[in-house]
Amino acid sequence: MVVYVDVSPSGQPGTNNVRCLFEDIGHAVIGATALTSDDGTLTVHRLHRETFQAAGIDAGEIRFDFARTVSFRR
């Protein structure tokens, strides 16, 4: 499993967004340079992937993306 965090500053939709990717080991540190604004949102995703194969069809992958979005202000 992996964890990734999207940092999105307020008032600037689609610009200056930062995505940080981490191994799912229970903790992570986001550098101060990722926080380019005094306020915005953090979206934390925990992504779990499983491969599968069924008779008569190609192999595939199913993904579970659990996410939580919170606002921040410095």
PyMOL Python script that loads the backbone (N, CA, C, O; Angstrom):
from pymol import cmd

cmd.read_pdbstr("""\
ATOM      1  N   MET A   1       0.830  -1.175   0.000  1.00  0.00           N
ATOM      2  CA  MET A   1       0.000   0.000   0.000  1.00  0.00           C
ATOM      3  C   MET A   1       0.877   1.242   0.000  1.00  0.00           C
ATOM      4  O   MET A   1       1.999   1.238   0.506  1.00  0.00           O
ATOM      5  N   VAL A   2       0.335   2.299  -0.579  1.00  0.00           N
ATOM      6  CA  VAL A   2       1.015   3.582  -0.570  1.00  0.00           C
ATOM      7  C   VAL A   2       0.059   4.643  -0.037  1.00  0.00           C
ATOM      8  O   VAL A   2      -1.161   4.488  -0.072  1.00  0.00           O
ATOM      9  N   VAL A   3       0.648   5.714   0.453  1.00  0.00           N
ATOM     10  CA  VAL A   3      -0.103   6.874   0.908  1.00  0.00           C
ATOM     11  C   VAL A   3       0.395   8.054   0.097  1.00  0.00           C
ATOM     12  O   VAL A   3       1.601   8.243  -0.060  1.00  0.00           O
ATOM     13  N   TYR A   4      -0.531   8.849  -0.418  1.00  0.00           N
ATOM     14  CA  TYR A   4      -0.109  10.084  -1.057  1.00  0.00           C
ATOM     15  C   TYR A   4      -0.969  11.227  -0.566  1.00  0.00           C
ATOM     16  O   TYR A   4      -2.144  11.066  -0.238  1.00  0.00           O
ATOM     17  N   VAL A   5      -0.332  12.403  -0.527  1.00  0.00           N
ATOM     18  CA  VAL A   5      -0.970  13.597   0.015  1.00  0.00           C
ATOM     19  C   VAL A   5      -0.953  14.668  -1.061  1.00  0.00           C
ATOM     20  O   VAL A   5       0.095  14.978  -1.628  1.00  0.00           O
ATOM     21  N   ASP A   6      -2.133  15.234  -1.338  1.00  0.00           N
ATOM     22  CA  ASP A   6      -2.244  16.366  -2.249  1.00  0.00           C
ATOM     23  C   ASP A   6      -2.390  17.627  -1.418  1.00  0.00           C
ATOM     24  O   ASP A   6      -3.284  17.724  -0.578  1.00  0.00           O
ATOM     25  N   VAL A   7      -1.512  18.593  -1.651  1.00  0.00           N
ATOM     26  CA  VAL A   7      -1.564  19.887  -0.969  1.00  0.00           C
ATOM     27  C   VAL A   7      -2.043  20.905  -1.990  1.00  0.00           C
ATOM     28  O   VAL A   7      -1.402  21.106  -3.022  1.00  0.00           O
ATOM     29  N   SER A   8      -3.182  21.555  -1.702  1.00  0.00           N
ATOM     30  CA  SER A   8      -3.773  22.523  -2.628  1.00  0.00           C
ATOM     31  C   SER A   8      -3.988  23.851  -1.910  1.00  0.00           C
ATOM     32  O   SER A   8      -4.769  23.923  -0.961  1.00  0.00           O
ATOM     33  N   PRO A   9      -3.299  24.904  -2.358  1.00  0.00           N
ATOM     34  CA  PRO A   9      -3.501  26.206  -1.721  1.00  0.00           C
ATOM     35  C   PRO A   9      -4.865  26.788  -2.058  1.00  0.00           C
ATOM     36  O   PRO A   9      -5.392  26.548  -3.144  1.00  0.00           O
ATOM     37  N   SER A  10      -5.441  27.556  -1.128  1.00  0.00           N
ATOM     38  CA  SER A  10      -6.730  28.208  -1.366  1.00  0.00           C
ATOM     39  C   SER A  10      -6.573  29.351  -2.358  1.00  0.00           C
ATOM     40  O   SER A  10      -5.511  29.965  -2.463  1.00  0.00           O
ATOM     41  N   GLY A  11      -7.647  29.619  -3.078  1.00  0.00           N
ATOM     42  CA  GLY A  11      -7.667  30.756  -3.988  1.00  0.00           C
ATOM     43  C   GLY A  11      -6.874  30.570  -5.263  1.00  0.00           C
ATOM     44  O   GLY A  11      -6.803  31.486  -6.082  1.00  0.00           O
ATOM     45  N   GLN A  12      -6.275  29.401  -5.450  1.00  0.00           N
ATOM     46  CA  GLN A  12      -5.467  29.146  -6.632  1.00  0.00           C
ATOM     47  C   GLN A  12      -5.783  27.764  -7.178  1.00  0.00           C
ATOM     48  O   GLN A  12      -4.892  26.919  -7.263  1.00  0.00           O
ATOM     49  N   PRO A  13      -7.039  27.517  -7.552  1.00  0.00           N
ATOM     50  CA  PRO A  13      -7.398  26.168  -7.988  1.00  0.00           C
ATOM     51  C   PRO A  13      -6.572  25.707  -9.183  1.00  0.00           C
ATOM     52  O   PRO A  13      -6.421  26.422 -10.174  1.00  0.00           O
ATOM     53  N   GLY A  14      -6.047  24.500  -9.060  1.00  0.00           N
ATOM     54  CA  GLY A  14      -5.303  23.892 -10.168  1.00  0.00           C
ATOM     55  C   GLY A  14      -3.874  24.364 -10.322  1.00  0.00           C
ATOM     56  O   GLY A  14      -3.148  23.842 -11.168  1.00  0.00           O
ATOM     57  N   THR A  15      -3.442  25.344  -9.524  1.00  0.00           N
ATOM     58  CA  THR A  15      -2.068  25.826  -9.638  1.00  0.00           C
ATOM     59  C   THR A  15      -1.332  25.584  -8.336  1.00  0.00           C
ATOM     60  O   THR A  15      -1.936  25.584  -7.263  1.00  0.00           O
ATOM     61  N   ASN A  16      -0.050  25.383  -8.430  1.00  0.00           N
ATOM     62  CA  ASN A  16       0.813  25.193  -7.262  1.00  0.00           C
ATOM     63  C   ASN A  16       0.421  23.999  -6.404  1.00  0.00           C
ATOM     64  O   ASN A  16       0.776  23.950  -5.226  1.00  0.00           O
ATOM     65  N   ASN A  17      -0.300  23.039  -6.966  1.00  0.00           N
ATOM     66  CA  ASN A  17      -0.622  21.827  -6.216  1.00  0.00           C
ATOM     67  C   ASN A  17       0.627  20.967  -6.088  1.00  0.00           C
ATOM     68  O   ASN A  17       1.459  20.911  -6.994  1.00  0.00           O
ATOM     69  N   VAL A  18       0.741  20.303  -4.951  1.00  0.00           N
ATOM     70  CA  VAL A  18       1.886  19.429  -4.690  1.00  0.00           C
ATOM     71  C   VAL A  18       1.348  18.065  -4.303  1.00  0.00           C
ATOM     72  O   VAL A  18       0.395  17.967  -3.529  1.00  0.00           O
ATOM     73  N   ARG A  19       1.954  17.007  -4.837  1.00  0.00           N
ATOM     74  CA  ARG A  19       1.606  15.637  -4.449  1.00  0.00           C
ATOM     75  C   ARG A  19       2.849  14.984  -3.866  1.00  0.00           C
ATOM     76  O   ARG A  19       3.911  14.973  -4.490  1.00  0.00           O
ATOM     77  N   CYS A  20       2.704  14.437  -2.660  1.00  0.00           N
ATOM     78  CA  CYS A  20       3.796  13.744  -1.980  1.00  0.00           C
ATOM     79  C   CYS A  20       3.406  12.271  -1.851  1.00  0.00           C
ATOM     80  O   CYS A  20       2.273  11.959  -1.484  1.00  0.00           O
ATOM     81  N   LEU A  21       4.336  11.371  -2.149  1.00  0.00           N
ATOM     82  CA  LEU A  21       4.082   9.931  -2.129  1.00  0.00           C
ATOM     83  C   LEU A  21       4.939   9.284  -1.043  1.00  0.00           C
ATOM     84  O   LEU A  21       6.130   9.571  -0.922  1.00  0.00           O
ATOM     85  N   PHE A  22       4.313   8.405  -0.254  1.00  0.00           N
ATOM     86  CA  PHE A  22       5.001   7.760   0.867  1.00  0.00           C
ATOM     87  C   PHE A  22       4.666   6.280   0.906  1.00  0.00           C
ATOM     88  O   PHE A  22       3.611   5.856   0.434  1.00  0.00           O
ATOM     89  N   GLU A  23       5.580   5.496   1.478  1.00  0.00           N
ATOM     90  CA  GLU A  23       5.255   4.112   1.818  1.00  0.00           C
ATOM     91  C   GLU A  23       4.301   4.157   3.001  1.00  0.00           C
ATOM     92  O   GLU A  23       4.368   5.071   3.823  1.00  0.00           O
ATOM     93  N   ASP A  24       3.422   3.183   3.088  1.00  0.00           N
ATOM     94  CA  ASP A  24       2.442   3.128   4.174  1.00  0.00           C
ATOM     95  C   ASP A  24       3.086   2.485   5.401  1.00  0.00           C
ATOM     96  O   ASP A  24       2.876   1.304   5.676  1.00  0.00           O
ATOM     97  N   ILE A  25       3.877   3.279   6.136  1.00  0.00           N
ATOM     98  CA  ILE A  25       4.574   2.765   7.323  1.00  0.00           C
ATOM     99  C   ILE A  25       4.066   3.405   8.610  1.00  0.00           C
ATOM    100  O   ILE A  25       4.640   3.181   9.676  1.00  0.00           O
ATOM    101  N   GLY A  26       2.995   4.200   8.529  1.00  0.00           N
ATOM    102  CA  GLY A  26       2.390   4.752   9.729  1.00  0.00           C
ATOM    103  C   GLY A  26       2.702   6.203  10.020  1.00  0.00           C
ATOM    104  O   GLY A  26       2.066   6.809  10.883  1.00  0.00           O
ATOM    105  N   HIS A  27       3.680   6.782   9.312  1.00  0.00           N
ATOM    106  CA  HIS A  27       3.979   8.201   9.503  1.00  0.00           C
ATOM    107  C   HIS A  27       4.654   8.749   8.253  1.00  0.00           C
ATOM    108  O   HIS A  27       5.193   7.998   7.440  1.00  0.00           O
ATOM    109  N   ALA A  28       4.616  10.069   8.113  1.00  0.00           N
ATOM    110  CA  ALA A  28       5.252  10.730   6.970  1.00  0.00           C
ATOM    111  C   ALA A  28       5.500  12.187   7.339  1.00  0.00           C
ATOM    112  O   ALA A  28       4.851  12.728   8.234  1.00  0.00           O
ATOM    113  N   VAL A  29       6.438  12.813   6.647  1.00  0.00           N
ATOM    114  CA  VAL A  29       6.746  14.220   6.866  1.00  0.00           C
ATOM    115  C   VAL A  29       6.654  14.939   5.531  1.00  0.00           C
ATOM    116  O   VAL A  29       7.260  14.525   4.543  1.00  0.00           O
ATOM    117  N   ILE A  30       5.887  16.022   5.519  1.00  0.00           N
ATOM    118  CA  ILE A  30       5.766  16.862   4.330  1.00  0.00           C
ATOM    119  C   ILE A  30       6.647  18.082   4.548  1.00  0.00           C
ATOM    120  O   ILE A  30       6.540  18.755   5.574  1.00  0.00           O
ATOM    121  N   GLY A  31       7.516  18.367   3.588  1.00  0.00           N
ATOM    122  CA  GLY A  31       8.412  19.507   3.700  1.00  0.00           C
ATOM    123  C   GLY A  31       7.672  20.835   3.678  1.00  0.00           C
ATOM    124  O   GLY A  31       6.617  20.953   3.055  1.00  0.00           O
ATOM    125  N   ALA A  32       8.225  21.833   4.358  1.00  0.00           N
ATOM    126  CA  ALA A  32       7.600  23.156   4.429  1.00  0.00           C
ATOM    127  C   ALA A  32       7.429  23.783   3.050  1.00  0.00           C
ATOM    128  O   ALA A  32       6.519  24.588   2.853  1.00  0.00           O
ATOM    129  N   THR A  33       8.279  23.433   2.100  1.00  0.00           N
ATOM    130  CA  THR A  33       8.173  24.017   0.754  1.00  0.00           C
ATOM    131  C   THR A  33       6.913  23.563   0.029  1.00  0.00           C
ATOM    132  O   THR A  33       6.520  24.177  -0.963  1.00  0.00           O
ATOM    133  N   ALA A  34       6.271  22.494   0.507  1.00  0.00           N
ATOM    134  CA  ALA A  34       5.013  22.046  -0.105  1.00  0.00           C
ATOM    135  C   ALA A  34       3.856  22.963   0.270  1.00  0.00           C
ATOM    136  O   ALA A  34       2.839  23.002  -0.421  1.00  0.00           O
ATOM    137  N   LEU A  35       4.013  23.696   1.361  1.00  0.00           N
ATOM    138  CA  LEU A  35       2.960  24.598   1.833  1.00  0.00           C
ATOM    139  C   LEU A  35       3.244  25.994   1.295  1.00  0.00           C
ATOM    140  O   LEU A  35       3.802  26.840   1.994  1.00  0.00           O
ATOM    141  N   THR A  36       2.854  26.223   0.043  1.00  0.00           N
ATOM    142  CA  THR A  36       3.161  27.485  -0.634  1.00  0.00           C
ATOM    143  C   THR A  36       2.184  28.593  -0.297  1.00  0.00           C
ATOM    144  O   THR A  36       2.372  29.729  -0.732  1.00  0.00           O
ATOM    145  N   SER A  37       1.155  28.295   0.460  1.00  0.00           N
ATOM    146  CA  SER A  37       0.137  29.271   0.837  1.00  0.00           C
ATOM    147  C   SER A  37      -0.119  29.162   2.331  1.00  0.00           C
ATOM    148  O   SER A  37       0.206  28.151   2.953  1.00  0.00           O
ATOM    149  N   ASP A  38      -0.702  30.207   2.905  1.00  0.00           N
ATOM    150  CA  ASP A  38      -1.008  30.175   4.332  1.00  0.00           C
ATOM    151  C   ASP A  38      -2.239  29.346   4.664  1.00  0.00           C
ATOM    152  O   ASP A  38      -2.453  28.987   5.822  1.00  0.00           O
ATOM    153  N   ASP A  39      -3.048  29.039   3.659  1.00  0.00           N
ATOM    154  CA  ASP A  39      -4.199  28.172   3.890  1.00  0.00           C
ATOM    155  C   ASP A  39      -4.518  27.394   2.624  1.00  0.00           C
ATOM    156  O   ASP A  39      -4.116  27.759   1.519  1.00  0.00           O
ATOM    157  N   GLY A  40      -5.258  26.308   2.827  1.00  0.00           N
ATOM    158  CA  GLY A  40      -5.607  25.446   1.702  1.00  0.00           C
ATOM    159  C   GLY A  40      -6.189  24.138   2.202  1.00  0.00           C
ATOM    160  O   GLY A  40      -6.780  24.073   3.279  1.00  0.00           O
ATOM    161  N   THR A  41      -6.010  23.092   1.397  1.00  0.00           N
ATOM    162  CA  THR A  41      -6.503  21.773   1.793  1.00  0.00           C
ATOM    163  C   THR A  41      -5.416  20.725   1.634  1.00  0.00           C
ATOM    164  O   THR A  41      -4.542  20.821   0.772  1.00  0.00           O
ATOM    165  N   LEU A  42      -5.501  19.720   2.495  1.00  0.00           N
ATOM    166  CA  LEU A  42      -4.675  18.517   2.394  1.00  0.00           C
ATOM    167  C   LEU A  42      -5.622  17.357   2.135  1.00  0.00           C
ATOM    168  O   LEU A  42      -6.602  17.175   2.858  1.00  0.00           O
ATOM    169  N   THR A  43      -5.333  16.582   1.118  1.00  0.00           N
ATOM    170  CA  THR A  43      -6.106  15.376   0.859  1.00  0.00           C
ATOM    171  C   THR A  43      -5.169  14.187   1.002  1.00  0.00           C
ATOM    172  O   THR A  43      -4.203  14.048   0.251  1.00  0.00           O
ATOM    173  N   VAL A  44      -5.463  13.336   1.971  1.00  0.00           N
ATOM    174  CA  VAL A  44      -4.634  12.167   2.248  1.00  0.00           C
ATOM    175  C   VAL A  44      -5.323  10.950   1.646  1.00  0.00           C
ATOM    176  O   VAL A  44      -6.482  10.668   1.952  1.00  0.00           O
ATOM    177  N   HIS A  45      -4.606  10.232   0.791  1.00  0.00           N
ATOM    178  CA  HIS A  45      -5.120   9.032   0.129  1.00  0.00           C
ATOM    179  C   HIS A  45      -4.342   7.820   0.619  1.00  0.00           C
ATOM    180  O   HIS A  45      -3.121   7.873   0.764  1.00  0.00           O
ATOM    181  N   ARG A  46      -5.043   6.751   0.868  1.00  0.00           N
ATOM    182  CA  ARG A  46      -4.409   5.456   1.161  1.00  0.00           C
ATOM    183  C   ARG A  46      -4.855   4.523   0.049  1.00  0.00           C
ATOM    184  O   ARG A  46      -6.033   4.180  -0.051  1.00  0.00           O
ATOM    185  N   LEU A  47      -3.915   4.117  -0.779  1.00  0.00           N
ATOM    186  CA  LEU A  47      -4.214   3.346  -1.983  1.00  0.00           C
ATOM    187  C   LEU A  47      -3.805   1.893  -1.801  1.00  0.00           C
ATOM    188  O   LEU A  47      -2.650   1.584  -1.507  1.00  0.00           O
ATOM    189  N   HIS A  48      -4.770   1.015  -1.981  1.00  0.00           N
ATOM    190  CA  HIS A  48      -4.533  -0.430  -1.905  1.00  0.00           C
ATOM    191  C   HIS A  48      -4.844  -1.028  -3.268  1.00  0.00           C
ATOM    192  O   HIS A  48      -5.906  -0.770  -3.835  1.00  0.00           O
ATOM    193  N   ARG A  49      -3.918  -1.830  -3.797  1.00  0.00           N
ATOM    194  CA  ARG A  49      -4.099  -2.454  -5.113  1.00  0.00           C
ATOM    195  C   ARG A  49      -4.022  -3.963  -4.997  1.00  0.00           C
ATOM    196  O   ARG A  49      -3.187  -4.508  -4.274  1.00  0.00           O
ATOM    197  N   GLU A  50      -4.899  -4.619  -5.715  1.00  0.00           N
ATOM    198  CA  GLU A  50      -4.909  -6.091  -5.773  1.00  0.00           C
ATOM    199  C   GLU A  50      -5.042  -6.526  -7.226  1.00  0.00           C
ATOM    200  O   GLU A  50      -5.888  -6.015  -7.959  1.00  0.00           O
ATOM    201  N   THR A  51      -4.212  -7.459  -7.635  1.00  0.00           N
ATOM    202  CA  THR A  51      -4.368  -8.031  -8.976  1.00  0.00           C
ATOM    203  C   THR A  51      -5.337  -9.197  -8.902  1.00  0.00           C
ATOM    204  O   THR A  51      -5.489  -9.837  -7.861  1.00  0.00           O
ATOM    205  N   PHE A  52      -5.986  -9.460 -10.020  1.00  0.00           N
ATOM    206  CA  PHE A  52      -6.897 -10.611 -10.064  1.00  0.00           C
ATOM    207  C   PHE A  52      -6.871 -11.210 -11.458  1.00  0.00           C
ATOM    208  O   PHE A  52      -6.484 -10.558 -12.427  1.00  0.00           O
ATOM    209  N   GLN A  53      -7.284 -12.447 -11.536  1.00  0.00           N
ATOM    210  CA  GLN A  53      -7.386 -13.144 -12.812  1.00  0.00           C
ATOM    211  C   GLN A  53      -8.609 -14.036 -12.752  1.00  0.00           C
ATOM    212  O   GLN A  53      -8.828 -14.747 -11.771  1.00  0.00           O
ATOM    213  N   ALA A  54      -9.399 -13.994 -13.804  1.00  0.00           N
ATOM    214  CA  ALA A  54     -10.590 -14.831 -13.899  1.00  0.00           C
ATOM    215  C   ALA A  54     -10.519 -15.617 -15.201  1.00  0.00           C
ATOM    216  O   ALA A  54     -10.004 -15.125 -16.204  1.00  0.00           O
ATOM    217  N   ALA A  55     -11.026 -16.810 -15.179  1.00  0.00           N
ATOM    218  CA  ALA A  55     -10.990 -17.667 -16.371  1.00  0.00           C
ATOM    219  C   ALA A  55     -11.702 -16.990 -17.537  1.00  0.00           C
ATOM    220  O   ALA A  55     -12.813 -16.481 -17.394  1.00  0.00           O
ATOM    221  N   GLY A  56     -11.048 -16.993 -18.680  1.00  0.00           N
ATOM    222  CA  GLY A  56     -11.660 -16.482 -19.895  1.00  0.00           C
ATOM    223  C   GLY A  56     -11.528 -14.983 -20.118  1.00  0.00           C
ATOM    224  O   GLY A  56     -11.960 -14.481 -21.155  1.00  0.00           O
ATOM    225  N   ILE A  57     -10.936 -14.249 -19.164  1.00  0.00           N
ATOM    226  CA  ILE A  57     -10.721 -12.817 -19.370  1.00  0.00           C
ATOM    227  C   ILE A  57      -9.293 -12.460 -18.984  1.00  0.00           C
ATOM    228  O   ILE A  57      -8.596 -13.239 -18.334  1.00  0.00           O
ATOM    229  N   ASP A  58      -8.877 -11.282 -19.391  1.00  0.00           N
ATOM    230  CA  ASP A  58      -7.526 -10.830 -19.068  1.00  0.00           C
ATOM    231  C   ASP A  58      -7.364 -10.597 -17.580  1.00  0.00           C
ATOM    232  O   ASP A  58      -8.337 -10.386 -16.855  1.00  0.00           O
ATOM    233  N   ALA A  59      -6.110 -10.639 -17.138  1.00  0.00           N
ATOM    234  CA  ALA A  59      -5.807 -10.286 -15.752  1.00  0.00           C
ATOM    235  C   ALA A  59      -6.103  -8.804 -15.558  1.00  0.00           C
ATOM    236  O   ALA A  59      -6.092  -8.028 -16.513  1.00  0.00           O
ATOM    237  N   GLY A  60      -6.360  -8.431 -14.345  1.00  0.00           N
ATOM    238  CA  GLY A  60      -6.676  -7.029 -14.069  1.00  0.00           C
ATOM    239  C   GLY A  60      -6.186  -6.607 -12.699  1.00  0.00           C
ATOM    240  O   GLY A  60      -5.526  -7.367 -11.990  1.00  0.00           O
ATOM    241  N   GLU A  61      -6.520  -5.398 -12.349  1.00  0.00           N
ATOM    242  CA  GLU A  61      -6.147  -4.848 -11.059  1.00  0.00           C
ATOM    243  C   GLU A  61      -7.329  -4.054 -10.521  1.00  0.00           C
ATOM    244  O   GLU A  61      -7.974  -3.304 -11.255  1.00  0.00           O
ATOM    245  N   ILE A  62      -7.600  -4.223  -9.252  1.00  0.00           N
ATOM    246  CA  ILE A  62      -8.644  -3.441  -8.607  1.00  0.00           C
ATOM    247  C   ILE A  62      -7.955  -2.534  -7.592  1.00  0.00           C
ATOM    248  O   ILE A  62      -7.038  -2.955  -6.888  1.00  0.00           O
ATOM    249  N   ARG A  63      -8.410  -1.286  -7.528  1.00  0.00           N
ATOM    250  CA  ARG A  63      -7.793  -0.305  -6.631  1.00  0.00           C
ATOM    251  C   ARG A  63      -8.829   0.253  -5.672  1.00  0.00           C
ATOM    252  O   ARG A  63      -9.950   0.584  -6.059  1.00  0.00           O
ATOM    253  N   PHE A  64      -8.428   0.348  -4.417  1.00  0.00           N
ATOM    254  CA  PHE A  64      -9.243   0.977  -3.396  1.00  0.00           C
ATOM    255  C   PHE A  64      -8.503   2.230  -2.950  1.00  0.00           C
ATOM    256  O   PHE A  64      -7.389   2.145  -2.433  1.00  0.00           O
ATOM    257  N   ASP A  65      -9.111   3.378  -3.145  1.00  0.00           N
ATOM    258  CA  ASP A  65      -8.501   4.654  -2.790  1.00  0.00           C
ATOM    259  C   ASP A  65      -9.354   5.291  -1.698  1.00  0.00           C
ATOM    260  O   ASP A  65     -10.414   5.856  -1.968  1.00  0.00           O
ATOM    261  N   PHE A  66      -8.873   5.190  -0.463  1.00  0.00           N
ATOM    262  CA  PHE A  66      -9.573   5.789   0.668  1.00  0.00           C
ATOM    263  C   PHE A  66      -8.970   7.171   0.900  1.00  0.00           C
ATOM    264  O   PHE A  66      -7.754   7.300   1.044  1.00  0.00           O
ATOM    265  N   ALA A  67      -9.808   8.203   0.938  1.00  0.00           N
ATOM    266  CA  ALA A  67      -9.277   9.569   1.043  1.00  0.00           C
ATOM    267  C   ALA A  67     -10.016  10.370   2.099  1.00  0.00           C
ATOM    268  O   ALA A  67     -11.185  10.127   2.397  1.00  0.00           O
ATOM    269  N   ARG A  68      -9.294  11.335   2.656  1.00  0.00           N
ATOM    270  CA  ARG A  68      -9.867  12.289   3.613  1.00  0.00           C
ATOM    271  C   ARG A  68      -9.279  13.650   3.276  1.00  0.00           C
ATOM    272  O   ARG A  68      -8.066  13.779   3.115  1.00  0.00           O
ATOM    273  N   THR A  69     -10.134  14.674   3.167  1.00  0.00           N
ATOM    274  CA  THR A  69      -9.696  16.030   2.884  1.00  0.00           C
ATOM    275  C   THR A  69      -9.941  16.909   4.111  1.00  0.00           C
ATOM    276  O   THR A  69     -11.018  16.890   4.706  1.00  0.00           O
ATOM    277  N   VAL A  70      -8.906  17.682   4.475  1.00  0.00           N
ATOM    278  CA  VAL A  70      -9.012  18.609   5.598  1.00  0.00           C
ATOM    279  C   VAL A  70      -8.440  19.966   5.181  1.00  0.00           C
ATOM    280  O   VAL A  70      -7.553  20.050   4.332  1.00  0.00           O
ATOM    281  N   SER A  71      -8.962  21.006   5.788  1.00  0.00           N
ATOM    282  CA  SER A  71      -8.445  22.360   5.556  1.00  0.00           C
ATOM    283  C   SER A  71      -7.282  22.628   6.495  1.00  0.00           C
ATOM    284  O   SER A  71      -7.220  22.071   7.591  1.00  0.00           O
ATOM    285  N   PHE A  72      -6.360  23.484   6.065  1.00  0.00           N
ATOM    286  CA  PHE A  72      -5.263  23.899   6.951  1.00  0.00           C
ATOM    287  C   PHE A  72      -5.110  25.413   6.900  1.00  0.00           C
ATOM    288  O   PHE A  72      -5.470  26.060   5.916  1.00  0.00           O
ATOM    289  N   ARG A  73      -4.575  25.954   7.970  1.00  0.00           N
ATOM    290  CA  ARG A  73      -4.248  27.374   8.047  1.00  0.00           C
ATOM    291  C   ARG A  73      -3.026  27.507   8.947  1.00  0.00           C
ATOM    292  O   ARG A  73      -2.979  26.949  10.043  1.00  0.00           O
ATOM    293  N   ARG A  74      -2.032  28.262   8.459  1.00  0.00           N
ATOM    294  CA  ARG A  74      -0.821  28.484   9.265  1.00  0.00           C
ATOM    295  C   ARG A  74      -0.911  29.808   9.985  1.00  0.00           C
ATOM    296  O   ARG A  74       0.010  30.178  10.714  1.00  0.00           O
TER     297      ARG A  74
END
""", "prot")
cmd.dss("prot")
cmd.show_as("cartoon", "prot")
cmd.util.cbc("prot")
cmd.orient("prot")
